[in-house]
Amino acid sequence: MLQQMMRLNLYSGLGFFAFAMIVLNNPIGNTATWLTSLILIGIGFWIELGDDFQEDEDDQDN
């Protein structure tokens, strides 16, 4: 459970950083690069939450 919370915090931090790079118009990379990374972070976050809900359903079945 602790590792999952750490991964969710990591996804949140990376998402905030990518969003900040888009808003600040940072010269490192371009907007498409940061937008792509934001999409990939969102997919990882979605997968992480999807695994959590599957574990809850397995617990209820038993």
CORWOVEN-V398151 format. One record per residue. RES is the residue in one small letter. D_CENTER is the distance of its C-alpha to the mean C-alpha in whole Angstrom. Layout:
<<RES,D_CENTER> <RES,D_CENTER>>
//
This chain:
<<m,17> <l,16> <q,14> <q,12> <m,12> <m,11> <r,8> <l,7> <n,8> <l,7> <y,4> <s,6> <g,8> <l,7> <g,6> <f,10> <f,11> <a,11> <f,12> <a,15> <m,16> <i,16> <v,18> <l,20> <n,21> <n,21> <p,23> <i,21> <g,20> <n,20> <t,18> <a,17> <t,16> <w,13> <l,13> <t,12> <s,10> <l,8> <i,8> <l,7> <i,4> <g,4> <i,7> <g,5> <f,4> <w,7> <i,9> <e,8> <l,10> <g,12> <d,13> <d,14> <f,16> <q,18> <e,19> <d,20> <e,22> <d,24> <d,25> <q,27> <d,28> <n,30>>
//
